[in-house]
Amino acid sequence: MAETEVVEPAGLSVTALADHFGVSRQALSTLLNGNAKLSADMAIRFEKAFGLKAETLLKMQATHDLAEARLHEGEINVKPLSKAA
C-alpha cells in the first residue's frame, strides 16, 4: 500500500490521514513507504476509513511477505523430518 495508491487519491496528506487514524505521522509514513508491515489494527483503520476489507489487506501483506521470503529460500537449510521407525 503506497502513498500514491491510497492517500493522494483521497486528497489527504499523510499527516491528515494519521490524525484521522489516531496514529503518529511517522508510523503511517513508515508503513506507506514500505518500511513496516501492515498490522491487524492498521488494517482495520484502513477498512473503516476507505472500505477496504481488513482481511483482504492482511492477505495481500502475507502474500507479499511470502514472496519476499521465497527470494532467499535457498538460504534456509531445513531438511524434511524423517518418519520414526
GIHU-V180566 format. One line per field, one symbol per residue. phi: phi as a letter, one per 20 degrees, with the letter a starting at -180 (. if undefined). A space follows every 10 residues. Layout:
# GIHU-V180566
phi = ???
This chain:
# GIHU-V180566
phi = .dgfecfffe mdefffffff fmcfffffff ffendbefef ffffffffed nffgffffff ffffffffff fcffeeecef feffe
